[in-house]
Amino acid sequence: MMPKLLIVDLDGTLLKSDMLHESFWSAFGRNWCVPFLSILALRRGKAALKNYLSKGANIDVTSLPYNTKTIEYICAHREQGGRTALVTASNQIFANQIAEHLQIFDYVHGSSDKNNLKGSNKADLINEHYSKEDFCYMGDATADLPVWRISSKIITVDALPSVRKQAERLGKPIEHLNTTTRSLQHYIKALRPYQWLKNILVFLPILTSHHFLWLTALNSIVAFIAFNLVASSVYVLNDLLDLNSDRAHPRKRLRPFASGAVPIAHGSILALVLLITCVLVTVLLDWKFFLTLAVYYVLTLAYSLYLKRKIIIDICVLAGLYTIRIIAGSAATGIELSVWLLAFSIFFFFSLAAVKRQAELVDMLEQGKLMAKGRGYHVGDLPIISMLGLAAGYVSVLVMALYVNSPATVELYSYPPALWGICGVLLYWITRMVLITHRGSMLDDPVVFATKDKVSQICFIIILGFATLGALL
């Protein structure tokens, strides 16, 4: 017979996440000093750390990745006349907010600034409050063993095989719930490999200078691998910092960390491993490449923590990150960059960055929102952002047109007039991208969208054709 009282753990049981990690990344996103201040707080104990982070974080508990099967189990227990209690090692502030949101608990207990309600501490509190009645306890980790020892029934939720065996050795009635399946695919998705396409820009110095040698090609390939690693590290870090805003987005809420498909703790380790591997790879290249990569990482970190909330500056930074990839390709191969290439890339990628923001604002308009969460833009800014995308794109075409008539072009191309065709295609493509975004059909990053869009693919082939004609005729 099921005991009348069901006591439930929060992290990993009721929630497909961990509030300590949630609060750390939320607070870190609001204040870059949080990692250092967290170390100071931890010196006073883990309870003090949780209390500090709970005050610095801004978490929307209504959008957290709850375990629906656990909630259904709790609701079924209540329908049979049973009582429920939430007893968690997370701070009391979060415990109260979550209990108020779900409305399925009769009692709520969380950690204070002095008592970390985990393991034996949790068992002591339960003994103090519920010693006179039988209860069953839902948990997921080895830290729950002290509570299971004093419970009448054990319920594990997505516990590891080793935890299940330890719980079974206690010799009590036991029930195992399997509600979530970990998949390697979710971890790969967190790396955003489709975004690696942007790193092909490191090959541009070779292509535009017609410097086709095995050594330079090999260096470019190593640079491409290094950028894939550092970019994925940054994407993981950015997803951890953007958990709140991602969960408020209709599509981004399905990202691995926001949805709870991959534990946040794993994301922290993954970002660090990718970064260390990247540093090891850069040893194969010139120190200038390492310096360029370091600038890229610092700038992306600054963007994630602060600059993305600053209007226009965020677009400038995104455009700059694209251009840094080209500079990195130059640093890896030793090929001197053309002023024309730099000028074109700055305006062209400023245009794409503006289109990306335009797409977000159009999406907000369709949802009836007035301001982007985690951004500094209002829906009313949409016309200006659209004009920025067009204007910068047209200036990039102008730079291309001036390059066609420059002395540098004659040295590289036997028939420069063929390059005028590239200007025409770019003019069409940029205008079409802005128009598509205006109509609400731009659901991805513009670069990612272009790889899936047949018209963009045809435009790219035509551009390659004009460039080949100019070089070979």
matplotlib code that plots the C-alpha trace (Angstrom):
import matplotlib.pyplot as plt

x = [0.0, 1.3, 2.2, 0.0, 2.9, 5.0, 8.2, 9.8, 13.3, 13.7, 16.9, 17.0, 13.6, 10.9, 13.1, 15.3, 17.9, 19.8, 18.9, 22.4, 23.7, 20.7, 21.2, 24.9, 24.6, 21.6, 23.6, 26.8, 24.8, 23.8, 27.1, 30.5, 32.0, 29.8, 32.4, 34.8, 32.1, 30.8, 34.3, 34.1, 30.6, 31.6, 34.2, 31.2, 29.7, 27.6, 24.4, 25.8, 26.7, 23.2, 21.8, 24.1, 23.2, 19.5, 19.6, 21.7, 19.8, 16.7, 15.0, 11.5, 10.3, 7.3, 9.5, 11.9, 12.2, 9.9, 9.6, 6.0, 5.9, 7.0, 4.3, 1.7, 2.9, 2.5, -0.9, -2.1, -1.0, -2.9, -6.0, -5.9, -6.0, -2.3, -0.3, 2.9, 6.0, 8.8, 12.1, 15.1, 18.7, 17.9, 17.4, 14.1, 13.4, 13.4, 11.5, 8.7, 8.5, 8.3, 5.7, 3.6, 3.8, 2.9, 0.4, 0.8, 2.6, 1.2, 4.6, 7.8, 11.3, 14.5, 18.1, 18.6, 21.8, 23.3, 21.8, 22.4, 19.4, 21.2, 22.0, 22.0, 20.8, 17.7, 17.1, 17.4, 14.8, 12.4, 12.8, 12.1, 8.9, 7.5, 8.9, 5.5, 4.2, 5.3, 6.4, 7.8, 10.6, 11.3, 14.9, 17.6, 21.1, 23.4, 22.8, 19.2, 20.3, 20.1, 16.5, 15.7, 17.0, 14.3, 11.5, 8.8, 9.1, 11.8, 11.0, 13.9, 13.6, 16.0, 18.7, 22.0, 22.3, 24.8, 22.3, 19.5, 21.6, 22.5, 18.8, 17.7, 20.3, 18.2, 15.7, 12.6, 9.6, 11.1, 9.8, 12.0, 10.7, 12.4, 11.2, 14.2, 16.6, 20.1, 21.2, 24.5, 22.6, 21.6, 25.2, 26.2, 23.3, 24.6, 27.8, 25.8, 27.9, 25.7, 27.3, 30.7, 29.9, 30.7, 34.3, 34.9, 35.7, 39.3, 39.8, 39.0, 42.6, 43.7, 40.8, 40.9, 44.7, 44.8, 47.6, 47.0, 49.8, 49.7, 51.2, 48.9, 45.9, 47.0, 47.3, 43.9, 42.4, 44.0, 42.7, 39.2, 39.3, 40.5, 37.7, 35.1, 36.3, 36.3, 33.0, 31.3, 32.7, 31.3, 27.9, 27.7, 28.7, 26.2, 23.3, 24.1, 24.0, 20.8, 18.7, 16.0, 15.6, 15.9, 13.0, 10.9, 11.6, 9.2, 12.1, 15.2, 13.4, 14.0, 17.8, 19.5, 20.3, 17.1, 14.9, 16.8, 17.9, 21.5, 22.4, 23.8, 26.7, 27.7, 27.6, 30.0, 32.5, 31.9, 32.7, 36.0, 37.1, 36.4, 38.4, 41.4, 41.4, 41.3, 44.3, 46.2, 45.4, 46.6, 50.1, 50.5, 50.1, 51.7, 51.3, 49.5, 46.7, 46.5, 46.3, 43.5, 41.6, 42.0, 40.5, 37.6, 37.0, 37.2, 34.9, 32.3, 32.4, 31.9, 29.1, 27.4, 27.8, 27.1, 27.4, 24.4, 22.1, 23.5, 21.6, 23.7, 26.8, 25.7, 25.3, 28.8, 30.3, 28.6, 29.9, 33.4, 33.3, 32.8, 35.7, 37.9, 37.6, 39.0, 41.8, 42.5, 42.8, 45.4, 47.3, 47.3, 48.7, 50.8, 48.9, 48.5, 44.9, 43.5, 42.0, 39.2, 38.4, 38.3, 36.1, 33.7, 33.5, 32.8, 29.8, 28.5, 28.5, 27.1, 24.2, 23.7, 23.9, 21.2, 19.0, 19.4, 18.1, 15.4, 14.2, 14.0, 12.0, 9.6, 9.2, 8.4, 5.8, 4.0, 4.0, 2.6, 5.7, 7.0, 10.6, 13.1, 14.0, 17.7, 18.1, 17.8, 15.4, 11.8, 9.4, 9.2, 12.9, 12.1, 12.0, 15.4, 17.0, 15.7, 17.2, 20.5, 20.5, 19.8, 22.2, 25.2, 24.5, 24.4, 27.6, 29.4, 28.3, 29.7, 33.0, 32.9, 32.2, 35.2, 37.4, 36.5, 38.2, 41.2, 44.8, 44.8, 42.1, 44.1, 47.0, 44.7, 42.1, 42.7, 39.2, 38.0, 34.7, 33.3, 33.3, 30.5, 28.2, 29.0, 27.9, 24.5, 23.9, 24.8, 22.5, 19.7, 20.5, 20.8, 17.5, 15.8, 17.1, 15.8, 12.4, 12.1, 12.9, 10.4, 7.7, 8.6, 10.1, 13.6, 13.5, 17.2, 20.5, 20.8, 24.0, 22.3, 19.2, 21.2, 22.6, 19.1, 17.6, 17.7, 17.8, 20.8, 22.5, 22.0, 23.3, 26.4, 27.0, 26.6, 29.0, 31.6, 31.0, 31.7, 34.8, 36.1, 35.4, 37.3, 40.3, 40.4, 39.3]
y = [0.0, 3.4, 5.7, 8.7, 11.2, 11.5, 13.5, 14.8, 16.0, 18.9, 18.8, 15.9, 14.6, 17.1, 19.3, 18.2, 20.6, 21.7, 25.0, 25.6, 25.6, 27.5, 30.2, 30.4, 31.0, 33.4, 35.5, 35.3, 36.6, 39.6, 40.2, 39.1, 39.2, 36.3, 33.5, 35.4, 36.4, 32.8, 31.5, 34.0, 32.8, 29.2, 29.7, 30.1, 26.8, 25.6, 26.8, 30.4, 30.0, 28.9, 31.8, 34.3, 33.0, 32.9, 36.6, 37.4, 35.2, 36.1, 32.9, 32.5, 29.3, 29.0, 28.1, 25.7, 22.2, 20.2, 16.5, 16.0, 12.3, 13.2, 15.8, 13.3, 10.8, 13.5, 14.5, 10.9, 10.5, 13.7, 12.4, 9.3, 11.4, 11.6, 14.5, 15.8, 17.7, 19.3, 18.9, 20.1, 21.2, 24.2, 27.5, 28.1, 31.1, 28.8, 26.1, 28.5, 30.0, 26.5, 25.3, 28.4, 27.9, 24.2, 24.2, 20.4, 20.5, 20.7, 21.4, 23.0, 22.9, 24.3, 25.2, 28.3, 30.5, 28.2, 24.8, 22.9, 20.5, 17.6, 14.0, 13.5, 17.1, 16.4, 13.1, 14.9, 17.5, 14.9, 13.0, 16.1, 17.0, 13.6, 11.0, 9.9, 8.8, 6.6, 8.3, 7.4, 9.5, 10.4, 11.0, 10.4, 10.5, 8.9, 12.0, 10.7, 7.4, 8.7, 9.7, 6.4, 4.6, 6.1, 6.0, 3.3, 3.2, 4.1, 5.8, 6.6, 8.9, 8.5, 7.2, 5.8, 2.0, 2.3, 4.4, 1.9, -0.9, 1.0, 1.8, -1.8, -3.1, -1.2, -4.0, -1.8, -1.6, 0.2, 1.7, 2.9, 5.6, 6.1, 9.4, 10.8, 9.2, 10.8, 10.8, 11.6, 13.5, 16.1, 16.7, 17.0, 19.4, 21.6, 22.1, 23.6, 21.9, 23.6, 26.9, 25.7, 26.7, 30.3, 29.2, 28.5, 32.2, 31.3, 30.0, 33.4, 34.7, 31.7, 32.0, 35.7, 35.9, 32.7, 31.4, 27.7, 25.9, 22.7, 24.3, 27.2, 24.9, 22.7, 25.7, 26.9, 23.4, 23.5, 27.0, 25.8, 23.0, 25.3, 27.8, 25.0, 24.0, 27.5, 28.4, 25.4, 26.3, 29.7, 28.4, 26.1, 29.0, 31.3, 28.8, 28.5, 32.3, 32.6, 29.9, 32.3, 34.1, 30.9, 29.3, 32.3, 31.8, 29.5, 27.6, 28.2, 26.7, 23.3, 23.7, 20.9, 22.9, 25.0, 21.9, 19.9, 17.3, 17.8, 18.6, 22.1, 20.7, 18.7, 21.9, 23.7, 20.8, 20.6, 24.3, 24.0, 20.8, 22.3, 25.4, 23.4, 21.2, 24.4, 25.8, 22.5, 22.6, 26.2, 25.1, 23.9, 27.5, 30.9, 32.8, 35.5, 33.0, 32.2, 35.9, 36.4, 33.5, 34.9, 38.2, 36.3, 34.4, 37.5, 39.4, 36.7, 36.3, 40.1, 39.9, 37.1, 38.8, 42.4, 43.7, 41.7, 43.9, 47.1, 48.3, 48.6, 47.7, 44.1, 44.2, 45.8, 43.0, 40.2, 41.8, 42.0, 38.3, 37.3, 39.6, 38.2, 34.7, 36.2, 37.8, 34.5, 32.8, 35.4, 34.9, 31.1, 31.2, 34.4, 35.8, 39.6, 40.7, 43.0, 46.3, 45.6, 42.2, 43.8, 46.7, 44.3, 41.9, 44.6, 46.0, 42.7, 41.0, 44.1, 43.6, 40.0, 40.8, 43.5, 40.9, 38.6, 41.2, 42.1, 38.5, 38.5, 41.7, 40.4, 37.3, 39.4, 41.4, 38.2, 37.1, 40.5, 41.3, 44.8, 44.2, 41.4, 39.5, 39.9, 42.5, 46.2, 46.5, 47.4, 46.3, 50.0, 49.7, 47.3, 49.8, 51.3, 47.8, 46.8, 49.9, 49.2, 45.7, 47.1, 50.1, 48.1, 45.4, 47.9, 49.5, 46.1, 45.8, 49.2, 48.2, 45.1, 47.3, 49.6, 46.6, 45.4, 48.6, 48.6, 47.8, 44.8, 43.0, 43.1, 41.3, 38.4, 38.2, 37.9, 39.2, 41.5, 42.6, 39.1, 40.2, 42.7, 39.7, 39.1, 42.6, 42.0, 38.7, 40.2, 43.1, 40.7, 38.3, 41.0, 42.6, 39.3, 38.3, 41.6, 41.1, 37.5, 38.5, 41.4, 38.8, 36.6, 33.7, 34.0, 31.4, 30.9, 32.7, 34.3, 32.2, 29.0, 30.0, 30.5, 27.0, 25.6, 28.0, 26.8, 30.3, 31.2, 28.1, 29.0, 32.5, 31.1, 28.8, 31.7, 33.9, 31.1, 30.9, 34.6, 34.4, 31.4, 33.2, 36.2, 34.1, 31.8, 33.9]
z = [0.0, -1.0, 2.0, 2.4, 2.2, -1.0, -0.6, -3.8, -4.6, -7.1, -9.0, -11.5, -10.2, -10.5, -12.7, -15.7, -14.5, -11.4, -9.7, -8.5, -12.1, -13.3, -10.8, -11.4, -15.2, -14.7, -12.2, -14.4, -17.4, -15.3, -13.6, -15.0, -11.5, -10.3, -10.7, -8.4, -5.9, -5.9, -4.8, -1.8, -1.0, -1.2, 1.5, 3.9, 2.7, -0.1, 1.6, 1.5, -2.1, -3.0, -1.1, -2.8, -6.3, -5.6, -4.9, -8.0, -10.4, -12.4, -13.3, -14.7, -12.9, -15.2, -18.2, -16.4, -17.9, -15.6, -15.7, -16.9, -15.9, -12.3, -12.1, -13.4, -10.7, -8.0, -9.3, -9.3, -5.7, -4.7, -6.5, -4.3, -1.2, -0.5, 0.7, -1.0, 0.1, -1.9, 0.0, -1.9, -1.5, -3.7, -1.9, -0.2, -2.5, -5.6, -3.7, -2.8, -6.3, -7.9, -5.4, -6.0, -9.7, -9.8, -6.9, -6.3, -2.9, 0.6, 2.3, 1.0, 2.4, 0.9, 1.9, 4.0, 4.0, 6.7, 6.1, 2.9, 2.7, 1.1, 2.1, 5.8, 6.4, 4.4, 6.2, 9.6, 8.5, 7.3, 10.6, 12.5, 10.6, 9.5, 11.9, 13.0, 9.6, 6.7, 3.5, 0.1, -1.4, -5.0, -5.8, -8.4, -6.9, -4.3, -2.1, -1.7, -0.1, 3.6, 2.9, 1.3, 4.3, 6.5, 3.9, 3.6, -0.2, -2.7, -6.0, -8.3, -11.3, -14.2, -11.8, -12.9, -12.8, -9.9, -7.9, -8.5, -7.2, -4.1, -3.5, -4.1, -1.5, 1.1, 0.8, 0.7, -1.8, -4.8, -8.0, -10.9, -13.2, -16.6, -18.0, -20.0, -22.4, -22.9, -26.5, -28.1, -30.7, -28.2, -27.3, -30.9, -31.4, -28.6, -30.6, -33.5, -36.2, -38.9, -37.8, -38.7, -42.2, -41.2, -40.4, -44.1, -44.2, -43.0, -46.6, -48.2, -48.1, -50.2, -52.6, -53.2, -53.5, -55.8, -53.5, -54.0, -52.2, -50.2, -47.1, -47.0, -47.7, -44.8, -42.5, -43.5, -42.7, -39.2, -38.7, -39.7, -37.2, -34.4, -35.2, -35.2, -31.7, -30.3, -31.9, -30.4, -27.0, -27.4, -28.6, -25.5, -23.2, -24.9, -24.5, -20.8, -20.4, -22.5, -20.7, -19.6, -22.9, -25.0, -23.0, -23.9, -27.6, -29.6, -31.3, -29.1, -26.1, -27.8, -27.5, -25.5, -22.4, -22.3, -22.7, -20.2, -22.8, -21.7, -18.1, -17.5, -15.6, -18.7, -20.7, -18.4, -18.8, -22.6, -23.1, -21.2, -23.0, -26.4, -25.5, -24.2, -27.3, -29.5, -27.7, -28.3, -32.0, -32.4, -31.4, -34.9, -36.3, -36.0, -32.8, -34.7, -35.4, -31.6, -30.8, -33.4, -32.0, -28.5, -29.6, -31.2, -27.9, -25.7, -28.0, -28.2, -24.4, -24.0, -26.5, -24.6, -21.2, -22.1, -25.7, -27.1, -25.0, -26.6, -29.7, -32.9, -31.0, -31.1, -34.9, -35.2, -33.0, -35.1, -38.3, -36.7, -35.6, -39.3, -40.4, -37.7, -39.3, -42.5, -40.5, -38.8, -42.2, -43.1, -39.8, -40.3, -43.9, -43.8, -46.8, -46.6, -46.6, -49.3, -48.2, -50.7, -49.0, -45.5, -46.7, -48.5, -45.5, -43.0, -44.9, -46.2, -42.8, -41.1, -43.5, -42.5, -38.8, -39.3, -41.2, -38.3, -35.9, -38.4, -38.3, -34.5, -34.5, -37.2, -35.0, -32.0, -34.0, -35.0, -31.3, -30.2, -28.1, -27.8, -26.7, -27.3, -24.1, -23.4, -26.2, -26.4, -29.4, -29.7, -32.4, -33.5, -34.5, -37.3, -40.2, -39.2, -38.8, -42.2, -43.8, -42.1, -43.7, -47.2, -46.9, -45.7, -48.2, -51.1, -49.9, -50.0, -53.6, -54.3, -52.8, -55.1, -58.1, -57.2, -56.8, -60.3, -61.7, -59.4, -60.5, -58.1, -60.0, -63.3, -61.5, -60.4, -63.2, -66.9, -67.7, -64.8, -66.6, -65.7, -62.1, -62.8, -62.9, -59.2, -58.3, -60.0, -58.3, -54.9, -55.4, -56.1, -53.3, -50.6, -51.6, -51.6, -48.2, -46.6, -48.4, -47.2, -43.7, -43.8, -44.8, -41.8, -43.7, -42.2, -39.4, -39.1, -39.0, -42.6, -43.3, -42.2, -44.2, -47.3, -47.1, -47.2, -49.7, -53.3, -54.8, -52.6, -53.7, -57.3, -56.7, -55.1, -58.1, -60.5, -58.5, -58.6, -62.4, -62.9, -60.7, -62.7, -66.0, -64.8, -63.8, -66.9, -69.9]

ax = plt.figure().add_subplot(projection="3d")
ax.plot(x, y, z, "-o")
ax.set_aspect("equal")
plt.show()
